[in-house]
Amino acid sequence: MSAWTTEELTRIGEAGEMDIATRRGDGTVRKPRIIWVVRVGDSLYVRSVNGPDAAWYRGTRTRMQGHIDAGGVERDVTFVDAGRTDDGALDDAIDEAYRAKYRYSPSAVSYINSAQARSTTIELVPVS
């Protein structure tokens, strides 16, 4: 695994939407879906607004790999389950990032910050 560059973090972090495509068991890429992404520090996070039953989220479970496109940045990524700390500090920081970035849509933010969506928090880690 590698790290995001500062430019990639900025461009993706400022993008309103992200295309995310998960890999099937045979390595082929599924059709991309549009989702929201937030930056917390030097990491990027996504959640399934519809919880663990959403098709794209279920697709992340197959190989824990995929491809993203946001802010003019395209990268292969590994999906790492995140946000499951005992004290909830990371989940709280991600909640706040969603509230700040997508404040124009408070009803959607309330869904993406729900317990069901929080349970699907994924960190996107770039593949070198």
Secondary structure, 3 states (H helix, E strand, C coil): CCCCCHHHHHHHHHCCCEEEEEECCCCCECCCEEECEEEECCEEEECCCCHHHCHHHHHHHHHCEEEEEECCEEEEEEEEECCCCCCCHHHHHHHHHHHHHCCCCHHHHHHHCCHHHHCCCEEEEECC
